[in-house]
Amino acid sequence: MPDLPDIDPERQTEIEAAVYRKMIEHFRKYPEVQNIDLMNLAYFCRNCLSKWYRHAAAERGVELDYDQAREIVYGMTCAEYKSQYAEPASDEQLQRFETARLKATE
């Protein structure tokens, strides 16, 4: 691995925040990408990000409920997202999901 630049903690946080915002922008740009496919391939999805967001907020004294955190990640309510973009999962997707769910981190 090449030598990494020495990045001060504040700058690292800024960079990480920018990367997170870009990832959320990307997910919002491609809402047709199904959460179950994300879970099955990467072991996390928009809902996982919402849980992580809620947890990080709580650690910093900001209380959000799960639906509020999902709205931040989805850019709309989860109900709106589901009605516009969610497709029924196939039997194969559901089977793969059971394995992915066990590998997913909270």
A tleap script that builds the chain and sets N, CA, C and O, in Angstrom:
source leaprc.protein.ff14SB
mol = sequence {
  NMET PRO ASP LEU PRO ASP ILE ASP PRO GLU
  ARG GLN THR GLU ILE GLU ALA ALA VAL TYR
  ARG LYS MET ILE GLU HIE PHE ARG LYS TYR
  PRO GLU VAL GLN ASN ILE ASP LEU MET ASN
  LEU ALA TYR PHE CYS ARG ASN CYS LEU SER
  LYS TRP TYR ARG HIE ALA ALA ALA GLU ARG
  GLY VAL GLU LEU ASP TYR ASP GLN ALA ARG
  GLU ILE VAL TYR GLY MET THR CYS ALA GLU
  TYR LYS SER GLN TYR ALA GLU PRO ALA SER
  ASP GLU GLN LEU GLN ARG PHE GLU THR ALA
  ARG LEU LYS ALA THR CGLU
}
set mol.1.N position { 0.851 -1.181 0.000 }
set mol.1.CA position { 0.000 0.000 0.000 }
set mol.1.C position { 0.894 1.241 0.000 }
set mol.1.O position { 1.845 1.328 0.777 }
set mol.2.N position { 0.587 2.186 -0.867 }
set mol.2.CA position { 1.435 3.378 -0.914 }
set mol.2.C position { 1.304 4.190 0.366 }
set mol.2.O position { 0.337 4.061 1.116 }
set mol.3.N position { 2.296 5.020 0.587 }
set mol.3.CA position { 2.231 5.904 1.750 }
set mol.3.C position { 1.031 6.830 1.621 }
set mol.3.O position { 0.821 7.453 0.580 }
set mol.4.N position { 0.262 6.910 2.672 }
set mol.4.CA position { -0.914 7.775 2.682 }
set mol.4.C position { -0.524 9.144 3.216 }
set mol.4.O position { 0.355 9.250 4.071 }
set mol.5.N position { -1.168 10.190 2.720 }
set mol.5.CA position { -0.852 11.520 3.255 }
set mol.5.C position { -1.322 11.631 4.695 }
set mol.5.O position { -2.280 10.974 5.103 }
set mol.6.N position { -0.648 12.454 5.441 }
set mol.6.CA position { -1.031 12.708 6.822 }
set mol.6.C position { -2.195 13.701 6.797 }
set mol.6.O position { -2.022 14.860 6.418 }
set mol.7.N position { -3.372 13.242 7.199 }
set mol.7.CA position { -4.576 14.085 7.158 }
set mol.7.C position { -5.013 14.343 8.591 }
set mol.7.O position { -5.192 13.410 9.374 }
set mol.8.N position { -5.179 15.602 8.924 }
set mol.8.CA position { -5.617 15.921 10.285 }
set mol.8.C position { -7.059 15.456 10.479 }
set mol.8.O position { -7.816 15.381 9.511 }
set mol.9.N position { -7.445 15.147 11.704 }
set mol.9.CA position { -8.778 14.591 11.967 }
set mol.9.C position { -9.936 15.441 11.459 }
set mol.9.O position { -10.926 14.900 10.967 }
set mol.10.N position { -9.828 16.757 11.568 }
set mol.10.CA position { -10.916 17.627 11.090 }
set mol.10.C position { -11.067 17.513 9.573 }
set mol.10.O position { -12.183 17.410 9.065 }
set mol.11.N position { -9.958 17.531 8.860 }
set mol.11.CA position { -9.993 17.408 7.400 }
set mol.11.C position { -10.513 16.018 7.007 }
set mol.11.O position { -11.269 15.897 6.043 }
set mol.12.N position { -10.124 14.985 7.733 }
set mol.12.CA position { -10.605 13.638 7.455 }
set mol.12.C position { -12.123 13.571 7.601 }
set mol.12.O position { -12.802 12.960 6.776 }
set mol.13.N position { -12.652 14.197 8.649 }
set mol.13.CA position { -14.100 14.231 8.849 }
set mol.13.C position { -14.785 14.955 7.704 }
set mol.13.O position { -15.844 14.523 7.249 }
set mol.14.N position { -14.203 16.048 7.229 }
set mol.14.CA position { -14.775 16.781 6.087 }
set mol.14.C position { -14.805 15.903 4.836 }
set mol.14.O position { -15.799 15.874 4.111 }
set mol.15.N position { -13.721 15.199 4.595 }
set mol.15.CA position { -13.646 14.323 3.425 }
set mol.15.C position { -14.673 13.202 3.533 }
set mol.15.O position { -15.387 12.914 2.573 }
set mol.16.N position { -14.745 12.577 4.691 }
set mol.16.CA position { -15.700 11.486 4.897 }
set mol.16.C position { -17.132 11.975 4.741 }
set mol.16.O position { -17.968 11.275 4.170 }
set mol.17.N position { -17.422 13.172 5.242 }
set mol.17.CA position { -18.769 13.737 5.097 }
set mol.17.C position { -19.093 13.974 3.628 }
set mol.17.O position { -20.214 13.712 3.190 }
set mol.18.N position { -18.122 14.467 2.865 }
set mol.18.CA position { -18.345 14.699 1.435 }
set mol.18.C position { -18.598 13.379 0.702 }
set mol.18.O position { -19.449 13.311 -0.185 }
set mol.19.N position { -17.865 12.344 1.071 }
set mol.19.CA position { -18.059 11.028 0.459 }
set mol.19.C position { -19.453 10.502 0.798 }
set mol.19.O position { -20.144 9.974 -0.073 }
set mol.20.N position { -19.865 10.641 2.052 }
set mol.20.CA position { -21.199 10.199 2.457 }
set mol.20.C position { -22.270 10.937 1.649 }
set mol.20.O position { -23.203 10.314 1.142 }
set mol.21.N position { -22.140 12.256 1.528 }
set mol.21.CA position { -23.134 13.020 0.761 }
set mol.21.C position { -23.184 12.569 -0.688 }
set mol.21.O position { -24.263 12.504 -1.278 }
set mol.22.N position { -22.039 12.258 -1.268 }
set mol.22.CA position { -21.998 11.784 -2.649 }
set mol.22.C position { -22.673 10.414 -2.759 }
set mol.22.O position { -23.386 10.159 -3.730 }
set mol.23.N position { -22.464 9.542 -1.792 }
set mol.23.CA position { -23.102 8.226 -1.810 }
set mol.23.C position { -24.622 8.371 -1.712 }
set mol.23.O position { -25.351 7.698 -2.440 }
set mol.24.N position { -25.106 9.235 -0.827 }
set mol.24.CA position { -26.540 9.457 -0.697 }
set mol.24.C position { -27.101 10.039 -1.988 }
set mol.24.O position { -28.170 9.627 -2.439 }
set mol.25.N position { -26.395 10.990 -2.585 }
set mol.25.CA position { -26.808 11.569 -3.863 }
set mol.25.C position { -26.910 10.469 -4.929 }
set mol.25.O position { -27.850 10.452 -5.725 }
set mol.26.N position { -25.957 9.576 -4.936 }
set mol.26.CA position { -25.952 8.478 -5.909 }
set mol.26.C position { -27.153 7.552 -5.695 }
set mol.26.O position { -27.822 7.175 -6.657 }
set mol.27.N position { -27.428 7.185 -4.444 }
set mol.27.CA position { -28.595 6.345 -4.155 }
set mol.27.C position { -29.891 7.035 -4.569 }
set mol.27.O position { -30.795 6.388 -5.098 }
set mol.28.N position { -29.987 8.326 -4.334 }
set mol.28.CA position { -31.196 9.061 -4.722 }
set mol.28.C position { -31.324 9.166 -6.238 }
set mol.28.O position { -32.433 9.162 -6.771 }
set mol.29.N position { -30.192 9.261 -6.932 }
set mol.29.CA position { -30.205 9.361 -8.386 }
set mol.29.C position { -30.664 8.051 -9.023 }
set mol.29.O position { -31.239 8.055 -10.111 }
set mol.30.N position { -30.409 6.935 -8.345 }
set mol.30.CA position { -30.752 5.619 -8.885 }
set mol.30.C position { -31.677 4.867 -7.927 }
set mol.30.O position { -31.296 3.826 -7.392 }
set mol.31.N position { -32.879 5.380 -7.710 }
set mol.31.CA position { -33.795 4.738 -6.757 }
set mol.31.C position { -34.286 3.378 -7.240 }
set mol.31.O position { -34.809 2.586 -6.456 }
set mol.32.N position { -34.114 3.109 -8.541 }
set mol.32.CA position { -34.559 1.817 -9.068 }
set mol.32.C position { -33.681 0.667 -8.577 }
set mol.32.O position { -34.076 -0.495 -8.670 }
set mol.33.N position { -32.498 0.980 -8.056 }
set mol.33.CA position { -31.656 -0.068 -7.482 }
set mol.33.C position { -32.318 -0.516 -6.180 }
set mol.33.O position { -32.452 0.259 -5.234 }
set mol.34.N position { -32.721 -1.762 -6.157 }
set mol.34.CA position { -33.504 -2.288 -5.046 }
set mol.34.C position { -32.644 -2.536 -3.816 }
set mol.34.O position { -31.503 -2.984 -3.925 }
set mol.35.N position { -33.203 -2.242 -2.642 }
set mol.35.CA position { -32.498 -2.486 -1.384 }
set mol.35.C position { -32.092 -3.947 -1.245 }
set mol.35.O position { -30.994 -4.238 -0.770 }
set mol.36.N position { -32.945 -4.852 -1.645 }
set mol.36.CA position { -32.619 -6.270 -1.477 }
set mol.36.C position { -31.396 -6.634 -2.322 }
set mol.36.O position { -30.591 -7.470 -1.911 }
set mol.37.N position { -31.250 -6.022 -3.487 }
set mol.37.CA position { -30.068 -6.277 -4.304 }
set mol.37.C position { -28.807 -5.705 -3.641 }
set mol.37.O position { -27.748 -6.332 -3.656 }
set mol.38.N position { -28.938 -4.509 -3.060 }
set mol.38.CA position { -27.809 -3.935 -2.325 }
set mol.38.C position { -27.405 -4.848 -1.168 }
set mol.38.O position { -26.222 -5.125 -0.972 }
set mol.39.N position { -28.388 -5.309 -0.412 }
set mol.39.CA position { -28.100 -6.203 0.711 }
set mol.39.C position { -27.435 -7.486 0.238 }
set mol.39.O position { -26.461 -7.947 0.832 }
set mol.40.N position { -27.962 -8.050 -0.822 }
set mol.40.CA position { -27.438 -9.325 -1.301 }
set mol.40.C position { -26.024 -9.211 -1.857 }
set mol.40.O position { -25.262 -10.177 -1.819 }
set mol.41.N position { -25.673 -8.046 -2.369 }
set mol.41.CA position { -24.336 -7.855 -2.928 }
set mol.41.C position { -23.341 -7.266 -1.934 }
set mol.41.O position { -22.181 -7.677 -1.894 }
set mol.42.N position { -23.793 -6.309 -1.137 }
set mol.42.CA position { -22.859 -5.564 -0.294 }
set mol.42.C position { -23.119 -5.715 1.206 }
set mol.42.O position { -22.347 -5.212 2.023 }
set mol.43.N position { -24.197 -6.402 1.568 }
set mol.43.CA position { -24.563 -6.617 2.976 }
set mol.43.C position { -24.945 -5.329 3.702 }
set mol.43.O position { -24.858 -5.250 4.927 }
set mol.44.N position { -25.367 -4.325 2.942 }
set mol.44.CA position { -25.969 -3.132 3.523 }
set mol.44.C position { -26.855 -2.497 2.460 }
set mol.44.O position { -26.697 -2.755 1.267 }
set mol.45.N position { -27.796 -1.655 2.912 }
set mol.45.CA position { -28.713 -0.990 1.986 }
set mol.45.C position { -29.081 0.375 2.553 }
set mol.45.O position { -28.490 0.831 3.532 }
set mol.46.N position { -30.046 1.013 1.939 }
set mol.46.CA position { -30.486 2.329 2.405 }
set mol.46.C position { -31.001 2.262 3.844 }
set mol.46.O position { -30.782 3.184 4.629 }
set mol.47.N position { -31.674 1.183 4.181 }
set mol.47.CA position { -32.191 1.055 5.543 }
set mol.47.C position { -31.060 0.927 6.556 }
set mol.47.O position { -31.149 1.469 7.658 }
set mol.48.N position { -29.996 0.211 6.191 }
set mol.48.CA position { -28.827 0.119 7.069 }
set mol.48.C position { -28.216 1.500 7.282 }
set mol.48.O position { -27.889 1.880 8.406 }
set mol.49.N position { -28.066 2.249 6.183 }
set mol.49.CA position { -27.531 3.606 6.302 }
set mol.49.C position { -28.402 4.455 7.226 }
set mol.49.O position { -27.898 5.255 8.014 }
set mol.50.N position { -29.703 4.268 7.116 }
set mol.50.CA position { -30.626 5.015 7.985 }
set mol.50.C position { -30.403 4.665 9.443 }
set mol.50.O position { -30.406 5.549 10.299 }
set mol.51.N position { -30.209 3.396 9.737 }
set mol.51.CA position { -29.949 2.964 11.119 }
set mol.51.C position { -28.623 3.527 11.616 }
set mol.51.O position { -28.523 3.991 12.752 }
set mol.52.N position { -27.610 3.485 10.759 }
set mol.52.CA position { -26.311 4.033 11.148 }
set mol.52.C position { -26.409 5.535 11.372 }
set mol.52.O position { -25.803 6.065 12.303 }
set mol.53.N position { -27.163 6.222 10.529 }
set mol.53.CA position { -27.345 7.671 10.659 }
set mol.53.C position { -28.024 7.977 12.000 }
set mol.53.O position { -27.591 8.856 12.745 }
set mol.54.N position { -29.078 7.244 12.284 }
set mol.54.CA position { -29.824 7.457 13.534 }
set mol.54.C position { -28.926 7.229 14.740 }
set mol.54.O position { -28.945 8.009 15.691 }
set mol.55.N position { -28.145 6.167 14.699 }
set mol.55.CA position { -27.244 5.841 15.804 }
set mol.55.C position { -26.186 6.931 15.988 }
set mol.55.O position { -25.923 7.363 17.110 }
set mol.56.N position { -25.579 7.373 14.880 }
set mol.56.CA position { -24.564 8.427 14.957 }
set mol.56.C position { -25.162 9.729 15.484 }
set mol.56.O position { -24.517 10.440 16.255 }
set mol.57.N position { -26.378 10.040 15.076 }
set mol.57.CA position { -27.050 11.247 15.570 }
set mol.57.C position { -27.283 11.139 17.071 }
set mol.57.O position { -27.027 12.085 17.815 }
set mol.58.N position { -27.768 9.985 17.510 }
set mol.58.CA position { -28.040 9.786 18.941 }
set mol.58.C position { -26.764 9.934 19.768 }
set mol.58.O position { -26.791 10.497 20.863 }
set mol.59.N position { -25.652 9.429 19.245 }
set mol.59.CA position { -24.372 9.559 19.956 }
set mol.59.C position { -23.966 11.021 20.110 }
set mol.59.O position { -23.162 11.360 20.978 }
set mol.60.N position { -24.521 11.878 19.274 }
set mol.60.CA position { -24.192 13.293 19.316 }
set mol.60.C position { -25.334 14.130 19.868 }
set mol.60.O position { -25.354 15.349 19.703 }
set mol.61.N position { -26.296 13.467 20.529 }
set mol.61.CA position { -27.374 14.166 21.209 }
set mol.61.C position { -28.544 14.576 20.341 }
set mol.61.O position { -29.379 15.373 20.769 }
set mol.62.N position { -28.623 14.043 19.121 }
set mol.62.CA position { -29.735 14.361 18.230 }
set mol.62.C position { -30.625 13.130 18.127 }
set mol.62.O position { -30.194 12.080 17.650 }
set mol.63.N position { -31.856 13.264 18.571 }
set mol.63.CA position { -32.785 12.138 18.551 }
set mol.63.C position { -33.614 12.147 17.269 }
set mol.63.O position { -34.315 13.117 16.982 }
set mol.64.N position { -33.531 11.086 16.521 }
set mol.64.CA position { -34.331 10.875 15.319 }
set mol.64.C position { -35.011 9.532 15.450 }
set mol.64.O position { -34.436 8.599 16.011 }
set mol.65.N position { -36.220 9.418 14.943 }
set mol.65.CA position { -36.783 8.078 14.888 }
set mol.65.C position { -36.359 7.449 13.557 }
set mol.65.O position { -35.818 8.129 12.686 }
set mol.66.N position { -36.604 6.176 13.415 }
set mol.66.CA position { -36.153 5.427 12.240 }
set mol.66.C position { -36.731 6.012 10.952 }
set mol.66.O position { -36.025 6.130 9.951 }
set mol.67.N position { -38.008 6.377 10.977 }
set mol.67.CA position { -38.623 6.951 9.770 }
set mol.67.C position { -37.985 8.277 9.382 }
set mol.67.O position { -37.808 8.553 8.196 }
set mol.68.N position { -37.640 9.098 10.364 }
set mol.68.CA position { -36.972 10.359 10.066 }
set mol.68.C position { -35.602 10.111 9.444 }
set mol.68.O position { -35.222 10.777 8.481 }
set mol.69.N position { -34.874 9.162 9.989 }
set mol.69.CA position { -33.556 8.833 9.444 }
set mol.69.C position { -33.682 8.283 8.025 }
set mol.69.O position { -32.868 8.605 7.159 }
set mol.70.N position { -34.689 7.462 7.785 }
set mol.70.CA position { -34.877 6.934 6.431 }
set mol.70.C position { -35.226 8.055 5.459 }
set mol.70.O position { -34.771 8.039 4.315 }
set mol.71.N position { -36.014 9.014 5.887 }
set mol.71.CA position { -36.354 10.125 4.992 }
set mol.71.C position { -35.100 10.927 4.623 }
set mol.71.O position { -34.981 11.404 3.495 }
set mol.72.N position { -34.175 11.076 5.560 }
set mol.72.CA position { -32.913 11.756 5.277 }
set mol.72.C position { -32.139 10.987 4.211 }
set mol.72.O position { -31.600 11.593 3.285 }
set mol.73.N position { -32.077 9.676 4.327 }
set mol.73.CA position { -31.318 8.856 3.373 }
set mol.73.C position { -32.039 8.736 2.038 }
set mol.73.O position { -31.424 8.912 0.987 }
set mol.74.N position { -33.322 8.441 2.065 }
set mol.74.CA position { -34.084 8.230 0.829 }
set mol.74.C position { -34.383 9.531 0.081 }
set mol.74.O position { -34.547 9.521 -1.139 }
set mol.75.N position { -34.453 10.648 0.804 }
set mol.75.CA position { -34.846 11.904 0.172 }
set mol.75.C position { -36.348 12.021 0.020 }
set mol.75.O position { -36.839 12.930 -0.650 }
set mol.76.N position { -37.072 11.118 0.627 }
set mol.76.CA position { -38.539 11.082 0.617 }
set mol.76.C position { -38.936 10.093 1.706 }
set mol.76.O position { -38.083 9.405 2.267 }
set mol.77.N position { -40.218 10.023 1.999 }
set mol.77.CA position { -40.626 9.030 2.983 }
set mol.77.C position { -40.425 7.637 2.397 }
set mol.77.O position { -40.414 7.450 1.180 }
set mol.78.N position { -40.271 6.690 3.268 }
set mol.78.CA position { -40.092 5.312 2.808 }
set mol.78.C position { -41.342 4.834 2.073 }
set mol.78.O position { -41.245 4.086 1.100 }
set mol.79.N position { -42.495 5.259 2.529 }
set mol.79.CA position { -43.742 4.881 1.848 }
set mol.79.C position { -43.764 5.415 0.416 }
set mol.79.O position { -44.175 4.708 -0.503 }
set mol.80.N position { -43.321 6.669 0.223 }
set mol.80.CA position { -43.250 7.223 -1.128 }
set mol.80.C position { -42.277 6.424 -1.993 }
set mol.80.O position { -42.572 6.094 -3.141 }
set mol.81.N position { -41.121 6.123 -1.423 }
set mol.81.CA position { -40.124 5.346 -2.159 }
set mol.81.C position { -40.698 3.994 -2.587 }
set mol.81.O position { -40.591 3.593 -3.746 }
set mol.82.N position { -41.305 3.308 -1.627 }
set mol.82.CA position { -41.850 1.976 -1.931 }
set mol.82.C position { -42.916 2.047 -3.018 }
set mol.82.O position { -42.948 1.205 -3.915 }
set mol.83.N position { -43.785 3.044 -2.939 }
set mol.83.CA position { -44.864 3.127 -3.930 }
set mol.83.C position { -44.338 3.474 -5.324 }
set mol.83.O position { -44.931 3.081 -6.328 }
set mol.84.N position { -43.228 4.209 -5.386 }
set mol.84.CA position { -42.693 4.625 -6.679 }
set mol.84.C position { -41.657 3.669 -7.264 }
set mol.84.O position { -41.557 3.538 -8.484 }
set mol.85.N position { -40.882 2.996 -6.403 }
set mol.85.CA position { -39.716 2.271 -6.916 }
set mol.85.C position { -39.586 0.807 -6.490 }
set mol.85.O position { -38.978 0.013 -7.208 }
set mol.86.N position { -40.134 0.445 -5.359 }
set mol.86.CA position { -39.910 -0.913 -4.861 }
set mol.86.C position { -40.639 -1.940 -5.720 }
set mol.86.O position { -41.779 -1.738 -6.140 }
set mol.87.N position { -39.950 -3.034 -5.965 }
set mol.87.CA position { -40.523 -4.148 -6.717 }
set mol.87.C position { -40.570 -5.365 -5.809 }
set mol.87.O position { -39.752 -5.485 -4.897 }
set mol.88.N position { -41.508 -6.266 -6.043 }
set mol.88.CA position { -41.558 -7.476 -5.221 }
set mol.88.C position { -40.268 -8.282 -5.386 }
set mol.88.O position { -39.739 -8.403 -6.491 }
set mol.89.N position { -39.776 -8.823 -4.292 }
set mol.89.CA position { -38.560 -9.633 -4.333 }
set mol.89.C position { -38.882 -11.028 -4.854 }
set mol.89.O position { -39.939 -11.589 -4.566 }
set mol.90.N position { -37.952 -11.570 -5.623 }
set mol.90.CA position { -38.118 -12.928 -6.125 }
set mol.90.C position { -37.763 -13.927 -5.024 }
set mol.90.O position { -37.155 -13.561 -4.018 }
set mol.91.N position { -38.139 -15.162 -5.216 }
set mol.91.CA position { -37.781 -16.201 -4.247 }
set mol.91.C position { -36.261 -16.297 -4.105 }
set mol.91.O position { -35.747 -16.465 -2.999 }
set mol.92.N position { -35.546 -16.190 -5.223 }
set mol.92.CA position { -34.078 -16.259 -5.188 }
set mol.92.C position { -33.496 -15.089 -4.384 }
set mol.92.O position { -32.577 -15.276 -3.587 }
set mol.93.N position { -34.032 -13.890 -4.598 }
set mol.93.CA position { -33.558 -12.725 -3.846 }
set mol.93.C position { -33.801 -12.924 -2.355 }
set mol.93.O position { -32.936 -12.612 -1.537 }
set mol.94.N position { -34.961 -13.435 -2.004 }
set mol.94.CA position { -35.286 -13.646 -0.589 }
set mol.94.C position { -34.381 -14.695 0.039 }
set mol.94.O position { -33.988 -14.553 1.197 }
set mol.95.N position { -34.049 -15.732 -0.693 }
set mol.95.CA position { -33.139 -16.757 -0.173 }
set mol.95.C position { -31.749 -16.168 0.055 }
set mol.95.O position { -31.133 -16.399 1.096 }
set mol.96.N position { -31.262 -15.413 -0.915 }
set mol.96.CA position { -29.949 -14.780 -0.770 }
set mol.96.C position { -29.961 -13.758 0.362 }
set mol.96.O position { -28.953 -13.564 1.041 }
set mol.97.N position { -31.100 -13.110 0.563 }
set mol.97.CA position { -31.218 -12.109 1.613 }
set mol.97.C position { -30.987 -12.715 2.991 }
set mol.97.O position { -30.374 -12.084 3.852 }
set mol.98.N position { -31.466 -13.912 3.201 }
set mol.98.CA position { -31.287 -14.548 4.519 }
set mol.98.C position { -29.808 -14.695 4.860 }
set mol.98.O position { -29.411 -14.490 6.007 }
set mol.99.N position { -29.000 -15.045 3.879 }
set mol.99.CA position { -27.556 -15.135 4.096 }
set mol.99.C position { -26.964 -13.746 4.311 }
set mol.99.O position { -26.163 -13.542 5.223 }
set mol.100.N position { -27.359 -12.796 3.473 }
set mol.100.CA position { -26.836 -11.431 3.567 }
set mol.100.C position { -27.224 -10.787 4.895 }
set mol.100.O position { -26.420 -10.071 5.492 }
set mol.101.N position { -28.419 -11.030 5.351 }
set mol.101.CA position { -28.905 -10.436 6.600 }
set mol.101.C position { -28.001 -10.838 7.760 }
set mol.101.O position { -27.735 -10.037 8.656 }
set mol.102.N position { -27.530 -12.083 7.737 }
set mol.102.CA position { -26.664 -12.554 8.811 }
set mol.102.C position { -25.276 -11.906 8.756 }
set mol.102.O position { -24.600 -11.787 9.778 }
set mol.103.N position { -24.862 -11.495 7.570 }
set mol.103.CA position { -23.558 -10.853 7.415 }
set mol.103.C position { -23.620 -9.346 7.627 }
set mol.103.O position { -22.592 -8.712 7.866 }
set mol.104.N position { -24.802 -8.775 7.542 }
set mol.104.CA position { -24.964 -7.327 7.671 }
set mol.104.C position { -24.554 -6.875 9.070 }
set mol.104.O position { -24.716 -7.597 10.054 }
set mol.105.N position { -24.029 -5.686 9.122 }
set mol.105.CA position { -23.636 -5.122 10.410 }
set mol.105.C position { -24.627 -4.041 10.813 }
set mol.105.O position { -25.206 -3.365 9.963 }
set mol.106.N position { -24.807 -3.891 12.073 }
set mol.106.CA position { -25.690 -2.839 12.606 }
set mol.106.C position { -24.939 -1.562 12.772 }
set mol.106.O position { -25.509 -0.562 13.209 }
savepdb mol mol.pdb
quit
